[in-house]
Every structure is written in C-alpha cells, then in structure tokens.
Amino acid sequence: MSKKTDPTTKIAIFKGKKVRKVIFQNEWWFSVVDVVEALTDSLKPRVYWNAMKTRVKANDGVELSTICRQLKLESSDGKKYETDCANTEGIFRIIQSIPSPKAEPFKRWLAKVGYERVQEIEDPELATKRTRALYKAKGYPDSWIEKRMRGIEIRETLTDEWKKRNVGGDREYSILTAEISKATFGMNPSEYKKYKGLQRQNLRDHMNDLELIFSMLGEASTTEIAKNKDAQGFVENKTAAKIGGTIAGNTRRELEQKSGKKVSTKKNYLPQGEKKK
C-alpha cells in the first residue's frame, strides 16, 4: 500500500513478506535488510547483512556497501531512519551472494535473463518475438500489439537517425522526444503520464490505438524532415522535432474537430478493464 505521507514510498510484497522501497533519482530503491529477511528467514537480518558484507569482501574482494545508498525509510515505530537500499541491479547482485535455497530461483532467473540477452544480441529478431509474447501474456489484443511494435520500430528508426546526425545521447533524445510530444498532444511525456495518473509505468503501454498512431505520426514525420532537411546537431534536429510534432498535432486537432472526441484520454489502456465492457 502507498504511504499517505509520501507518495514515492511504497511497500512491495516479496516472497510473501513486506519489502520497503522508495523512489530515488527516478528509480526504485529497495531495503536490503527486508530482502535479506525475505530470502533467509533470518531472525536478525541486520546482523546477517553485516556478516554477509564481511564475507563477500573477504571471499570475492567486493564491497557490497558501494552499491547501496542510505535512504530514509519508515520503520515499524512510524519514524523514518536511514537504511541501506539498493536499486534493482544492486538487489540482484546482493541476491547472488545469499547462500539460501530461497535465493536459487532468482539466481536461475538471472542466469536465464543473461542467456536470453546473449541470444538477442546474436539474433535481434528474438527480442521482438519475446516482446510480442510478453504483451500477449499481459492480455493485449493482437491489433494493439501490432501498433505498439510498429511504434517501437519507428522510434528506433528515429533515434538511429538522431545518432547519425550528431544528437548527443539519451538526455538530448529525451528533450527532442518532449518537443514532438508537446507539439503532437500539447503535453510532454511527463505531463502526459501525470494526466493519465501513471508513475513508473511505460506511457505508451497505456495509450489507446489513436494515441499510438499519433505518436508514430509525430516521430515518423520528424525522421523524414530530419532526413530531407539534412538536420545536423541538436538545434537543427530540435526544429525538425517541432515541425514533425506539429504535423501530427494539426492532424489530431482536425480529427477531434470532425469527430467531436478528444484523442488523448485519461483512461489507461488496461486490457482486463477493456474486456469487462
């Protein structure tokens, strides 16, 4: 359940036990002691964690404390104390060092994920197949999956084009994406997520068909303009992004005027909810 005093602090259920977590630097960080307790059933998880750090350092030369941060989490007495926390990657590393039968399923899963990643590098088509299967397992209909997968391809084509045109990495990609979204929907991605009531969820996984289509139109238009104008560098590609998004935005407004219905919706695309209608 969410804590009323802090919307960024939550409790996760992990192996049937509570694990405290908090958002820090835009990602989830988990209480290491809670994870240790869940996987070991130790009556003194803090003592176990301290002994584990000493053992791993002596045996492997690894200082587990370096992958942790002291973040304030609420304790059983209702007060907040600084607690060792690790992000998802760090928690996985810590789990690998827990000699407990309960940790074995996680270790096997990590090995499987690593193996699948190697396979995907050798054959990128496997990644696409697995993504389709994942959406299918979540209950998304085939028609939606096709649009979502096409949108992923269009997005990758755009980022590849930005890379060729000397746009500098994820931060600038994020700014350009915000320009396209703002011109297309009147909202940047952060505003759009807030509009839909989303937090950590992927925005496009909660878009309906029309929202996905206009996202694709904005990004595909931006790619074509960048190519045809031979846009180079961040500034010129920012201009291309605004133009591409505006093309999609104008089309969206025309459709809304003719249909009498808004394209953007606060409703999240949740397949189970759709089926109940």
WOLINWO-V928734 format. One line per field, one symbol per residue. ss: DSSP state (H for helix, E for strand, L for the rest). phi: phi as a letter, one per 30 degrees, with the letter a starting at -180 (. if undefined). A space follows every 10 residues. Layout:
ss=???
phi=???
This chain:
ss=LEELLEEEEE EEEELLEEEE EEEELLEEEE EHHHHHHHHH LLLLHHHHHH HHHHHHHHHH LLLHHHHLEE EEEELLLLLE EEEEEEEHHH HHHHHHLLLL HHHHHHHHHH HHHHHHHHHH HHLLHHHHHH HHHHHHHHLL LHHHHHHHHH HHHHHHHHHH HHHHLLLLHH HHHHHHHHHH HHHHHLLLHH HHHHHHLLLL LLHHHHLLHH HHHHHHHHHH HHHHHHHHLL LLHHHHHHHH HHHHHHHHHH HHHHHHHHHL LLLLLLLLLL HHHHHLL
phi=.ddddadccb cccbhibdbd bbdbhibdbc dddddeddcc hddbdddddd dddddddddc iccdddccbd bdbdcddicc bdbdbbdedd deddedccdb eddeeddddd dddddddddd ddbedddddd deddddddjd deddeedddd dddddddddd ddddciddie ddeddddddd ddddcibded ddddedicbd ddeddccded dddddddddd ddddddddch dbiddddddd ddddddeddd deddddddci bdddbddddc edddddd
